Amino acid sequence: MRKRPSRTGNQKKLGIIVAAFFGFILLTSTVLIAVPSILPPGSQMATEPGEVTITGTPQDNYPDAQRPQFCGVAQPQSNAYITEYRVPTPCSQPLAVEVTPDGRVWFAQSNTGNLAVFDPFTEEITEYENPFWDDSQTSMMWGMDYEGGYLWYTDEANDSVWRFDTTTHTYRQFQLPESGDSFPQLLEVQGTDIILNDLLGNSLVVLDASDVEGGLTYYSVPSNVTDAVTAGFTLDTDGSIWYTTWVPQGGGILVNVDPNLIKMVSGGDPAITTLPPALRTPNGATVDYSGRVWLADTSSSYFFAYDPATDSFSTYITNVPDVFTYGNVSGMVQTPVSRPYWMATTDAGQIVFNEQTANRIGVMDPVTETLVEYAIPSKNPFWTDCGGSIACGISQTLAFDVSGDKVWFTEWVENNIGVVDTSKPLPFNIIPSTQRVVLAPGESKTVSYTVVANTDSPMGVEPVYSHTHTFLYPVPHIPPQISILEGAMEMSVDVVADPNSIPGEYKILLGAESGSVSVSKFLTVQILPGP
C-alpha cells in the first residue's frame, strides 16, 4: 500500500475536503460559529487545545479538544421510526454503507480503514481489520457496492479502490493512476465494470475488472469545464450514465454518456444539459421509473427532477429544518437550509435522500408527490450554531443504502449506524382539496388540505409550508402553531403570485409534522403570462 507523503499533507487535503463538503454548513451567511468543547461524563479535559491523550483507539487521530466534534457526544438514540446502533470501536467514523443480498449491513470506517458488518438478526457488529492500513490515517470512503461475494469501495486518501472478500475477509488494494488532484468518491459495480466519479480530478471513471487478477483497466471522461468537480452519478434502465459537473457556486451541466463510449467501444458524444441557476451544488442523482433524473442540491433545501422527454426541470423543496438542528444561538441564521445530499430509488419507485443539515431522511413518492421526512434522533452540537448543547445539532448522516422498506445509514460524527423502517404506519395522511392551481400574476387563491389521523390517540401537529420561489408563496389563514389533532383537521392557505411573477410551473409544499416525522404533498401552481 502506498503510504501518505506526510501526516501534515494528508491533514491539509482532508481540511480542503471538509471545507468543500461541510463548509458553510452552519449558516446561509458566511459566518462560522465557534463553540466551546464539551466532553462526555467521566472524561478528562486536555489542558491545551492541541493536546492528545493517548487512548490506543482511533480517537488518537484527533486532539482531545476535537474528539467530541469528530467522535461523538452521546449514546445511540431511537424514535418511532429509527433505531440506532453504536459501533464498538470508538471514533471509527462510519461512512459508506451497503446492504448485501443476505440482509447484512456492511460499512466502511473512515478513521480505521476497516470494514464492519451489522447482523440485523443478532444485532451484533463485527469489524475486520485491514492489515495494510496506516492507523494514523483517515480517508473519506464515500462509495461502496457489492458484486459476487466482493465489496468494492473507494479510498480518497490513497487514490485507491479496495476489494474485500466477504468470505475470506481479505483486502486487496487497486491504486488509481496518478493524475494530480484526485478524489475517488461514489462507486457502482455493473458486471465487470466499476464506475466511479473522481470529484477533484473532474472526470467520470470506468474501471474494467474483467481481468481482475491482472489489475484494473482505467478509462475516464475528463470534463471540458475548467475549475469544476464531477459529482454524483446514476444509471438509467438503458445502462447509460447520468452525472453532474459543476463549478462551486458557479453553475454546471448534466451529462448523459454510454459506458461503451467511455471505454472507446463505440463512437458518439455525450449529451449535455445546462443546469438551472438555482441548482448550485448538485451531488446526489437517481433515475425514477418514468425516466426522470432527480438531483439533490447541497447548497439549499431544493431537489430537482429533469425530464429528458421535455428537456425541462421541476424544482422541489424540503420542509424547513427543525430549530434543534441548527440552533441559532448567535441569532444569525436567517434562512436555515436542509441540504439534500445523496439520492437513491427504491424498488417501489420512491426517491430517498439524506438531508445533511436537517438531520433527516426524506422519502418522496414521485407519482403522488408525497414527501415523508424522518428525523434522525442523534445530534452533535459542534457542527451547527448550538452553543454546545447536546440536545441540538446534526449527526453528519453522509451515506445510506436502501433495502426493501428499510433505509440503512451511517452517522459519521456520532459513531453510529441506523435504520429507518418505512413500513411503519404514518401518524396521519394529507388530503389536499386540489393538487393544481392556475394563477395570473398578482392573483391569489385559497387552498385547503385535511390532516387525517391514523390513530385514535390525540397528537400535537404543526403545519408545514415551504415554497421554491420568492414571487410565489403560501399565506396561512392562522399563524403556524402546534394544534391537537383528533380525527381530522383542515388547514387553509392563500397561494399568492406576486405581480412580477415569472410564468411557469412551480411547487409548494403543504403538510404537517408531529414528533419525529412530517408528511406533506406538493401543490403544483401554474402562473400564466401577464397581460
Beta strands, then each sheet from edge to edge (+ up, - down):
strand 1: 82-86
strand 2: 94-99
strand 3: 105-109
strand 4: 115-119
strand 5: 124-128
strand 6: 144-147
strand 7: 150-155
strand 8: 160-165
strand 9: 171-175
strand 10: 184-190
strand 11: 193-198
strand 12: 203-208
strand 13: 217-222
strand 14: 229-235
strand 15: 241-246
strand 16: 252-257
strand 17: 271-274
strand 18: 282-287
strand 19: 293-297
strand 20: 302-307
strand 21: 312-317
strand 22: 340-345
strand 23: 351-355
strand 24: 360-365
strand 25: 370-375
strand 26: 399-403
strand 27: 406-411
strand 28: 416-421
strand 29: 428-432
strand 30: 436-439
strand 31: 444-453
strand 32: 459-467
strand 33: 472-476
strand 34: 483-485
strand 35: 488-497
strand 36: 504-514
strand 37: 517-527
sheet 1: 1+ 28- 27+ 26-
sheet 2: 2+ 3- 4+ 5-
sheet 3: 6+ 7- 8+ 9-
sheet 4: 10+ 11- 12+ 13-
sheet 5: 14+ 15- 16+ 17-
sheet 6: 18+ 19- 20+ 21-
sheet 7: 22+ 23- 24+ 25- 37+ 30+
sheet 8: 22+ 23- 24+ 25- 37+ 36- 32+ 34-
sheet 9: 29+ 31- 35+ 33-
end
